[in-house]
Amino acid sequence: MPEILGSREAGLGRVSKNATELLRPPTGELANKDPIELKPPYRVKQASAEDLAVEHHPVGILTVRIRVPGGEIAAEDIAKGEYMKWALVESLPASICRIAGITVRARDILFCMDEVRTLDSHMPFMGDNLWQFVDLCFEYKLRVPKYADAQKAVQLVFNRMVDFEAHFCRTLESKFRDIYHLTVLSLVNKRFALMDGRTMAQETALFKASLNSDVEAVSALIAKRVDVNAFPRVALGRRSVAQA
């Protein structure tokens, strides 16, 4: 939409339409609350090993760039807080449903980490104004009963990654609208937002089989047309991939 693109170009994000709206005083009951003390409606826990072991569940890495004005509240504390984890888990289903057209609920977002990680942060001055920028990383798997639906979601999120980014950033920022002056600017490397879990599992298995000189396993995987030239586009828990 033109108005969204215009706002983004002006540095307003995807929700605020002008600078006055961007810097409006938060009016909610939780306005400017210490991020460490800010408690979500429920606590997001790391998914069980059993859930994470399902091969066909799509895998995703979201690297989200946020901005907070001033230095009174640390943007890194917001990024690492329990409320941010909850906001990410609540925002993802809405965006996936909107773009992929499949039914996804918050409980289907399988959190693959102990906590949200920050990959980068800096605090530049622009004139007399201090701004905080943070890139946070959220790794997850998407619980989808049928592999056909998993493939559909992966393909549509990839093909419409710009639309997915716009919807997700707008939804996530809305979760903080009455709490902080927080702007969700973009998704970094949004091509990693949702990927085929089965393909990745097979490529990893082929690599391990080759490493162990397991000829039988290598032959079986090649027979399944696993890409022998695959490279590790993503490895959960590794910072380097989220920044690749």
Secondary structure by P-SEA (a helix, b strand, c coil): caaaaaaaaaccccccccccccccccccccccccccccccccccccccccccccccccccccbbbbbbccccccaaaaaacaaaaaaaaaaaaaaaaaaccccccccccccccccccccbbbbbbcccbbbbbbbbbbbbbbbbccaaaaaaaaaaaaaaaaaaaaaaaaaaaaaaccccccccccccccccccccaaaaaaaaaaaaaaaacaaaaaaaaaaacccccccccccccccccccc
